[in-house]
Amino acid sequence: MLSYLMTIKAYIGVAGILLAAVVLCYGGTTRGDFVWDDEFLVVNNPLVRAPVSSFAPFKDDIINSGFQTTIYYRPMQILSYAVDHRLWGMKSGPFHRTNVVIHFFNAFLVFVFTRRITKDRAISLAASVLFVVHPAFAGAVAYISGRADLLYFTFGFIFMLLFLDFTENKRILSLAGAVIALAAAFLSKEGALIFPLLAIAAEWMVSPAPVRRIKYHAIPMLLAGAYIYLHYSFLGARYSSVLGTTGVFHGALGYFRSLAQALGSGFFPVEPLMRRSGTEWYDIAGGIVFLFLLAGIWISGKRRRTAVFAAAFFVLAMIPLAFVGPYFGVFAEHWMYLSGYGLFLLTTVFFADMFEMSPGKMKYVPVTALFCLTAFYSVSSISSNTYWASSKALSSKVLSGSPADVPATYFRSLELVRAGENKEAREVINRYASMEVRDPRAFYVKGRIELSSGNDKAAEMDFKTAISLDPSYGNGYFGLALVNLSRGEREKGMELLQKAILKTPRNTDALLMLGTIYLETGDTAKSVEYTERAYAQDPYSYDAIVNLGSVYTRSGDPKRGAVLFLKAAELYPERPVPAYNLGYIFARSGDKEEAIRWLKKALAADPDFMPAKELLGNMD
């Protein structure tokens, strides 16, 4: 009993140390805003607004979040955002806080797992502390959209711990938990497919006769096979657009380049950039350090098995980058959130060996070196967090080190458009299009910016270029429709909207726009038809809900309209229009008390919303 209490006390102490390190390094991130992909994945993602009980995130891939081409099916990631939204509303701080909490929990898992396979408390604590403070992980922890990396790490390590318990003790409950955890990891990020291989490596570490237990590893392998089959069945048609550019040679080249970049970012995080292209001097230096650490441990002979496991873990965990690296053309530091564990374990084992081999007072040298390394990582992490405070800060930081980075250029152009700096935005987006000459999306975005600046001819050329690059690209036709509608050519615009829907049946914007046009021309039946189609596809989309409510109200059915406005007000309380529309309907029906209540809600969402101010003033 006493030993049990001592163990609990030791774990509480470790948790306290890790929590202090997490708060020190990432506590400031809770003041950050939504940045980059957060707008698509969180803020404007209808799946996040959907009731958790609807299981909407499991019924769609994140293409519903605004991405045009993706093979991502990550319902656990989107579900976690939905829970955050239910608890705290659409405020960035709590979303950041959840990331920090998950990172703390992952660090504790690192300690538990490392102690399980090494039986060494000091090495386990040192590895988990390095895991907490390393600045390369800012892209996963400080970036709300980086939560997929956090979650698949969580579920993957839980899987390995439970599965090792099953192979050793044959507990069926452990097997059931391991299967559930592995499935959750698959549903968090596709890279989780590597965990069955990592579990085999862990088995080799802990088992005196790993060959005898290898038969049990057929279970996670079969589960991985089932996941691959289902993923291909539902999303295989999109593979060519993502994986088609990655042949065996380019995949291998991308893998080894990513290895070098990860080693450079792992051992020499002198200038964390979140994303970077090309190979730097410190990537080569990182490779040299990696080999030096392995050689040092091998010569000492004390912890060779652990060193081989750490190296194998790193190399195996980087395999998914054989596909991702060549496709994106950059190395994103948050991609090494899983593989980085192997580097930290290798580093701590090296320092442990040096400590044991050092005579007398020389033992202070490796201890001091490890302390200084931890302090440097901590300071660098704290510094890196400032770049995640806003999209502008992040884009500027990435472009300062990687001027050709495509996403940073894209998001920088959007920031300029929102700031009304269209001239500078066009310069940036022209650079973006020149980097992505075969991507129709680049020319679509460029066309939208040109159109918003009043350059309809330039916009028309850009949309036509997008279509020439991909004749099935529905947004190209949608863009041309906007050009024609801006010129007053309604019939031509409607014809192009129909073509956009034909090419991309899930083009909700085109459906809603057609519904609006038919309503303006007095064809309420057609308006209802197209708007209902949009709503059926995206029942939690703000535009779909509000537009359908407006169509019902204007076609003489305000009760059905009110039901939809009420739904929009519940899902999007920060927007004033649904509450204003409800106030307007109640005012028309003579229910002054309810009208005033809803108009005040509209003004609470936006104190400067003039329609609500005027209607409320008239009622007083």
N, C-alpha and C positions, 0 to 999 in steps of 0.2 A: 504493500500500500504506500509506504514511504517513497519507494523508488518511482512509483507511478506519479505521486504528487510532485516529486522533483522533476520528472520529465515534463509534466504540464507546466511547471514554473519556468523551465528552460525554454519551452516553446513560446510562452507568453513574453519572455524576455527578448527572444529573437524577433517576434512580431513587433514589439515596441521599437527595436532598433530599425527595422525595415520601414515601419510607419513614419518614424522621424525622418529617415532619409527620403522617403517619397514626398512628404510634406515640404521638406527643404527644397527639393529639386523641382517639384511640379505643383506645389500649392498655388503658385502665381498664375497658373494656366486657367484657373476658374474665372479670371477676369477677362479672358479672351473672347473674341466674337466668333460667329460662324464664318468659316473661310472656305474658299474653293468649292470642292464637291459637297460640302455641308449643305449648300443651297439646294442641290438636287436630291441628296440622300436624306436630308432631314427637313429643312424649312419648307420646301415646296413639294414634299413627297406625300401624296395622298395616303399611302400605306401607313405612314406614321400617325396620321390623324384618325385612321380607322379604329373602331373599338377593338381592344385586345381580344375580346371574346369572339370576334369575327374571323380570327386567324388569317386575315387578309395578307400579311407578309408571306404566308406559306402558299398562297394561290398565285403569286406572280413573282417574276424575277425583277431585279432592280431596274430593268428597262422602264418600268413604270415611274422611275424616279427622274426621268429626263434623258437617259442615255439612249442613243439610237441603235448602237450595235454592241451587244455584250453577251457573254456566256456566264454571267454571274448570277447564281441562285444562292442568296445568303439570307434566308429568312430570320436566322437568329440575330444577325446584325440589325436588321430593320425592326424586329420585335423588341430588341433592347431600346431602340430609339422610341418606339411606341410607348413602352413602359415609362421611360423618362418623361415623355410628353404628358402622359396621364398624371404623373406625380407632381411635375413642376411647371407644366406649360411650356411654351416655346421660348425659353430663355436659355442662352448659351451656357451660362455658368454651371447649372446643374448637369448638363450633358458633359461638360469638361470634368466635373467632379466625379461622375460615374467612371470615366476613363481612368482617372487617378486611382480610384478605389480598386478597379479591376487590375491595374498594374501592381498595386500593393499585394493583392491576393496572389497574382502570378509570381511575385518575388517570394512569397511564403511557400508556394508550390515548388519553386526552384530549391529552396532550402530542404523541404521534406523529401523531394525526389533525390537530390544529391546525397543527402544523408542515408537514404535507402540503399543507394548503389555503392557508396564509398565507405559508409560507417564512420565518417570523419566529420565531427561537428564544426571544427574550425574551417575546413575547406568549404563546407556547405554554406556557412555564414558568409565567408568572403565572396563566394561565387554569387550568392543572392544579393549582396550589397552592390557588387559591380553591376549586376543586372539592373538594379534599381536606378543607379546614377548615370549610366552611360548615355552620353548626349545623342548618339545616333538613334535612340529610341524616342526622341522628341516627336518624330513624325508619326509614331503610333499612339503616344500618350497625349500629346498636346493637340492633336488633330482629331476632331470628333469622328471624321470619316475613316480614321485609322483603327476604329474599334474592331473591325474584322480580324486584324492581327492579334489584338488582345484576346478576343473571344476564342479563336481557334487554338491559341496557346493554352488558355485555361482548360478547355475541354480535352485537348490533346494530352496534357500532363496528367489530368485526372484519369484519363483512359489508361495511360501507361502505369500509373500507380496501382489502379485497381486490377489491371490485367496481370501485373507481376504478382500481386497477391493471389490471384486465381491460379496461375501456373504453379505457385509454390504450395498453396494450401487447399486448392480445389474447392474454394467457396463459390457456390453458384450465385449468391448475391453479388459477389465481386465481379463475376463474369457479366451478370445482367447490368450492373452499373457501368462496367467498361464498355459494353456494347452501346448503351444509351449515350455515354460521353463521347464515344467515337462518332456516332451519328450526329450529335450536336456539333462536333468539330467540323464534319463535312458540310453541315448546313450553315457554318460560320464563314468558311473560306475554302476554296478548292485546294489550296496547298496542303490541307490536312490529310490528303491522300498519302503523304509521306510518313504519317505516324505508325502504320503497321510495320514499316521497315525500322523506324526508330525503336519500336518496342522489341524487335528482334535483337538490336544492338544492346538494349538495356538488359535483356535476358542473358545475353553473353556476359554482361558485367556481374550479375548477381548469382547466376546459377553455377553450381559446381559441375553440372552435366547438362549444358544448354542444348545439346543435340537431342537428348531425350524429351525435352519440353517443346521442341520446335513444332511438333505436330499440333499443339494447341494454337499456334499462330496462324493456322489455316482459317480460324474463325474471323479475325479482323481482316485477313486477306480477302475472304469471301464477301465480307461486308463492303470492302473497298470496291471489289468487282461489281457488286450490285449497284453501288452508287454511280460508278462509271457508266454502267449500262443505262440506268435511269436518266442520268444527266445527258447522255448522248441521244436517248430517245426523244427527249423534250427540247433540247437545245442544239442538237447536232447540226441542224441546218445553218446555224450561225458560226460553226467552227471555222469554216474556210475564211471568213472575214477576219478572224482573230489569229488562228493558228496556221492559216494557209501560207503566210509569208515566212514561216519558220521551218526550213528544211533541216535535215539532220546536221549538215555542216554548220549552218548558221545557229542552230540550237546549241551545238557543242561549243561553238565559238562564244556565243552569248553566255553560256554557263561558266566557262573559264574566265571570261572577262568579269562576270559578276562575282566570282570567287575572289579575284584580285581586288575588286572594288570593296567588297565586304571586309576583306582583311585590312585594307587601308583605312576604311572607316572605323573598323573595330579597334585597331591598335594605335592609329594616329588620327583621332577625331579633331584635328587642328582647326578645321573650318567646316562644321556641319552645315550642309546646304539643303537638306531634305531630298533634293533630286539633283543629279549631276550626270553629265555625259562625258565620255572619254576616260582615259586612264591617267592618273596623276602619279607624281614621284612616290607619294606615300603609299600607293597601292603596291608598288614593287617592294618598298620597305616593309610593308605589312606581311607580304609573302615570306620575306627573309626572316622576320621575327617569328612567324608561325613555324618555319622549319627549325629555327634556333631553339625555340621552346621544346619542340618534339625531341630534338637531338639531346638537349640538356637533360630532359627527364629520362630518355632512353639510356643515357650514359650512367645516370645515378642508379637506375635499376629499381628504384623503390616503388614507383607508381606507374609502371609502364602500361598496365592494363587500363587504368583510368585515363591515361593520356591518349591511348589508341581510341578509346570510346569517345572522348571529347572531340578528337579530330574527325572521327567517323560521323559523329552527330552533326558537326558543322558541315561537312561535305554532303551528307545525305539531305540535310534540311535545305540546302541551297539548290537542289535539283529542280524544283518548280520554276526557278529563274531561267532555266533553259528555254522556257516558252515565253515568259513575261518580259525578260530583258530585251531580246531582239524585237519584240512587237512594239514596246514603248520607246526603245532607243535610248533609254536612260537607266540609271541605277537609283532607285528610291531607297533611302536608308532604312525606312520602316520595314522594308522587305526582309531585313536581317533580324527581326525581332525574335524569331524562333532560333535561327542558326547561331545568333550571337551567344546563346547559352553555351554552346560548345567552346567558343573562344574564351569565355570567362572561366569556365571550368579548367581549361588547359592552363590559363594564366595563373589561377590560384594553386593548381597542382605544382607548377614550376616554382612559385614562391615558397610553397611548403617544403619542397625538396631542398631548395637553397637554404632555408632556415635550418633544416635538420643537418645539412652538410657543413654549415658554417661553425667555426670554433668560437667558443667564448662570447666576447662582446660583439663579434662579427655577426651574430644572429640578429642584431638590431638593424643591419643593413637591408635585408629583404623585407623586414617588417616596415621599416621607414619607407622603402620604395613603394610597397603596396599601399601604404597610407597616403603617400604623395599622389600616387596614381588615382586613388579614389577621390581625393580632394580636387584634382585637376578635372576629372570627369564631372564631379558635382558642379563646380563653377561653370564649366562649359555647358552643362544642361540648363542651369539657371539662365545663362546668357542666351541660349538658343530659344528659350520660351518667348522672348520678346518678339521674335519673328512671327509668332503664331497669334499675335494680338489682333491682327486684321489681315484681310486679303491683300491690301496694298503693301503692308510690311513683308508678307510672305513672298509675294510675287517679286518685289524689288530685291529681296535677299537671294532668291533662287536665280534670278536673271543676272545678278551681279557676279555669280560664279559660273553660270551656264547660260550665256546669252541666247543660245539656240533652243532652249527648253520650250517645247510646244505648249504644254498645259499652262505654264507660267505666262507665256505670251498671250494665250487665249484669255486667261482670267484678268490679265492686266488690261486688255482691250475692253472687257466688260466693265471694269472699274471706271475707266475713262468715259465710257458711254453714260454710265449712271451719273457721273460728275458733270455731264454736259460738255465734255471736252472732245467733241466729235472729230475735230481735225487731227488731234494727236492719236485718237482711237483708230482712225483710218490708217495712219502711218504704222501703228503697231499691228493691226490686223493684216495689212499688206505684207508685213514681215512674216506673220503667222501663215498666210496663204502660200508664201514662197517656200516655206519649210515643209508644207503639207500639200504639194502640188497634185497629189493623186487622191487626196481626201475630199470628197464632196462636202463634208461638214464644214471644212475651212472656208470654202467659197460661199456656203449658205450663211455662215456667221458674218462674213465680210459683206454679203449682199444686204443683210438686215441692217448693218451699221450704215452702209451707203444709203439705204432707203430712209432710215431715220434722220439722215443728214440732208435729205431732199434730193439726192443724186439718183433718180429713178433709172436713168439709162445705165449707169455703172452697176446698179443693183441688178438690173435685168441681165446684163452680161454675166455677172457672177452666178446668178441662179441657173442660167443656161449652161455655164461651165460645170456646175455641180451635176446637172442632169447628164451632160456628155460623159462625165467620169463614171456615173452610175445611173443608167436609165430607169432603174427601179427605186431611186431615191425620192420618196414622196415629198420630203420637205423642199426639194428643188421646185416642184410644181406649186407647192404652197407659197413659196416666195414669189414666183411669177404671178400667182393670183393676187398677192398683196400689191404688186406693182400695178397690175391692171386696175384693181379697185381704187388705188390712189389716183389713177388717171380718170376715174369715172366710168371705166369700161366694165360695167357690172356683169353683163352676159359672159364676156370672155373670162372674167375673174371667177364666175361660178363654174364655168366649164373646167377651168384649171383646178379648182377645189375638188371637183368630182374626180379628176384624174389623180390628184394627190391621195384621195381616199382609196381609189382603185389600187394604187401602188402600195399604200400603207394603210390597210383597213383600220388600224388602231390610231390613226391620226386624229386625236380628239380635237385639236385646235381647228382643223379643217371642218369637222362635223359641226362644231359650235358656230363657226363663222357662217357656214351655210344656213344653219338654223336662224341666226340673227338676220341674215339677208332676206330669207323667206318671210320672217316676221315683219320686216320693214316694208316688204312689197305686198303685205296683206294675205299671204298664203300661210295661214296658221296651221293647217294640217301638215304641210311639208316642214314647217318650222318645228312643230312638235315631234315629227318623225325623226329628224336629224338630231335634235337636241336630246331626245330620249335615247338614241343610239349612243351618243357620247356619254350620257349618264350611265347607261348599262355597262359600258366598258370601264369607266372610272367613277364608281358611285361615291368615292370619297374625295374627288377632285373639287376644289373650290369653284372653279369656273363652270364645271358641269352642273353642280348643284344649284348655283345662283342663276345661271342662264336658264335652266329648266324651270326654276321657280318664277323667273320673270316671264317666260313664255306662257306658262299656265295662267299667271295673273293677268297678263295683257290679252289673253284669249278668252277671258271671262270666267276663270276658275280660280279665284283668289285663295280659296281654302287649300287646294292642292299646292298652290304657290307658297302659302304660309308654312305648310309642313316642311317644305324644302328649305325655306329661309331659316326656320327653327333649327334644322339639322346643320346648316352652314354656320349658324351662330354658335352652336354647341361645339362644332369641330374647329372653327376658326374664330374664337372670341376676340382676337386682336384686330379683326377687320370690321369696319363700321357698317359696310353696305348691308349685310344680312339683317342686322338689328334695325337699321333705318327702313328697310323694306317692310319689316314686320310692323314698325311704327306707322308707316304709311297705310298699310292694309287696315290696321285697327282704327286709324283716324277716319278712313273712308267708311268703315262700318259703324262709326259712331261710338266706339269704345275708347273714350278719351283717356281714361286711367291707364289702360294697357298701352295705348299709343305713346303716352308720355314716358312710361317705364322703359319701353324699347328705344325711344329716341335718346333718352339719357344714357342707355347702354352704348348706343352708337357714338355718342360724344365722349363717353369714358374710354372707348377704344381709340378715338381720334378727336381731340377737343376742337380741332380746326375744320371738321367736316361740315361744310356750309349747308348742304341740303337738310341735314338734321337740325342745324341751328335755325334755319329759316322756318321749317315746319313747326318746330317746338315754339318759336316766337309767335307764329300765327295762332297756335292753340292757346297761348297765354292771353 
